């Protein structure tokens, strides 16, 4: 009975670890401000948030959705305003890495906790860390990166340390959340990627590009 019940909850775990946008997802506040409701459109409610500078952000919400806020209510950036599971990408963008990591750990634990199964948080945190280990370069500064390029977080942090030490402009970047499948295939180690899946493609690309693997990770 317990095994069957846990198996029933595993699609939710897979959804979280693959960083998929949940079906019928909720809405998070894009900014801190005061709630108001504008003119309704066909079957949709116009929900607006006005910040202290008068900047207005609005979203159209289907009438069948459960709105969690009321006129005049003050909400914080990232707060849930429309009922439904949060999109991990929205949490990362609005609240940052720590909040996202906490959310994924809590959601995965909920699936197992309901069946009385105990898992130490650190096992989930190791997976989340791998999902967040790559970033997108926004402004390369004086580095050799290209805007829009995906690189390892540890690599760009080391590069920025070296640039600052040389009194040069460091690169800026934004956080990136990858599902575990993409994260495994996007590693800089072609040996690690080839051991996961798409082996022929990974090895062929590595050969064409003349890649070199330093064999530094666990799987190499």
C-alpha positions, 0 to 999 in steps of 0.5 A: 500500500505504501509503495503504491501511494508513493508511486502515485506521488512520484509524477510531482517529484519528477515535475519538480526535478525536471523543472517543468511548469505545472499545469494550472499554475498559480500566479506570483506578484511581480512587484511589491505594491497595492492590489486593485482590480481594473475593467474586466474583459471576456471571462477574465479579471484584470488584477493590478499591482501598483508600487510606491512609484506608481508603476502598475503591473497587471495580469488577466486572470480567468474568472474560474481561478481562485484569487487570493487577494482583495482590493487595497491589500498590500502584497510583496514581490513573489507572494502568491496572488492566484491559487495554484502550484507555483512555477519554479522558474517564477520563484527563481526569477522573483525570489532567488536561489535560496527560496527556490531551493527551499520550495523544491525541498519542501515540495519533494519532502511533502510527497514522502512525508505523507507516507511516513518516509524520511529523507534527509534534506541534504539528498534533495539539496545536492540535486537542486544544486546541480539544477542551479549550477549553470548561469546565463551571461548577461554582460560579458564585461572584460571577460571572453564570454558572449552575452547569452552564453550558458556557463558553469556558475563556479567558472564565471565566479572564478573568472570574475575574481580574476577580473576584479583582481586585475581591476577589470570589469567583471561579467554579469549573469542571471540564474538558470534552472535546468531540469536534471536531464538537461543539467546532466547533458549540459555539463562541461564534462563530455565523459559525464554527459555521455554516461547519462544518455545520447552517448553517440551525439555527445561523443561525436560533438566532443570529437568534432570540437576537440574537447578535453576532459579533466576528469574532475567530477564524480562520474568521470 
